Amino acid sequence: VQLVESGGGVVQPGGSLRLSCVASGTIFKIKSMRWYRQGLGNERDLVAAITSFGTPNYADSVKGRFTISRDDAKNTVYLQMNSLKPEDTAIYYCNADHYPDDMEYWGQGTQVTVSS
């Protein structure tokens, strides 16, 4: 299974971006899907997750600003990011669990920079 993120870029504070992550390869079923981020010099932190049932969870720092969603027909997870702040600047990584082998897969990351 390969995960490929897209949608990153440079945006001004208060702006919006929509990240996408497409899973491809030999896929039986994708279970939970997640977005992580890693800022310069920081650890990789969980930003948002969505179960196979569509139940979302968010880090406190992004609640009310970010929305995670998925389209299982396209094996794709999205992250809509609104009201972006400079502290949201990071590389954003997609993560997914595959059934039935319980393997965890990562994308290569996409850079998000929030700067005026």
N, C-alpha and C positions, 0 to 999 in steps of 0.2 A: 504494500500500500504506500502510495506517495501522497504527500500533502503539499500543496502549493498555495502560498498566500499572495494576495495582491491588494492594491488600494492604498498603500502607504504614500506618504508625501510630506510636503511642507505646508503648514496652514497657520494662519494667525490665531492668536488667542480668541476664544469665543467661536471659532469656526467648527466645521464638521468634516468628518471623513467616514467612509464606509469601507471596512476591510472584508475581504472574501477569502475563503480557504476551500479549495476543491480537492477532494480525495479521489484518487484514481488507482488503477491496478486491479488485482484480484480481490474483490470486496464481497464478503458475504453479508455482513451487517456492521454498520458503524454504531457503536453505543454512545457513550457520553463524548461530547466534543467541548473543547476549552480554548480559551485565549489566555496566553501568558504574556508578560512583557518584562523586559530587562533594560533598565536604564544604565548609563555609563557608570561603571564602578559598583553597580548594585546587583543583588541577587535576582533571579528570575521569579517573578511573583504571579500568582493566579489573578486574572482580571475578571473573567466571567466563564461560566460553564453552563451547558445545557444538556439535560438527559435525553435519552432516546424517546421519552414521552413528551419532551418539549418543555420541561420544567427548568427555568433559569435560576442561576445564582450569581451574585455579583460581589466583588470586593467593595468594602465600605467607601473607598475613595472614588468609585465610579458610579455608585448608585444614583439613579435619577438622571444620569448623563449618557450612559452607555446602554445599548440594547443588543443582546445576543439573540440570534434566531438561526433556524436551520431549514434547509430544503432537502429532504431525504431523497427525493426523486433525482436530484442533481448531486447528491453526496457533497453538499456544500454547507458551510457554516459562515454566518456573517457577524460582523460587529459594527453596529452603527454608533459612532462616537460624536456626540454633540457637546457644545459648550467646552471645547477643549482648552486645557490649561498648559502652561509651559512644563509643569511637572508630569504631564502625560507623555512627554518626549521619551521614546524608548524604541527598541526593536520589539515588535509584536510577533509572537509565535503561536501557531495553531497546533493543537494537540488532540489526538483522537484515540479511542479504545476500539479495538476490532473484536468482533465475535465470530467464531467461537474460540479463537486461539488466545484471546485476552492479551494480545500484543498491543503495545502503546507506540504510537507513531508521532513524529514531530515534523513540522515544516521547517523551511530554511530561514524564515523570518522576513518581516517587512518593516522598514524604518518609518517611524512617525516622528516628525519634528514640529513642535508648536513654538513658533517664534514670531515676534513682530519685526 
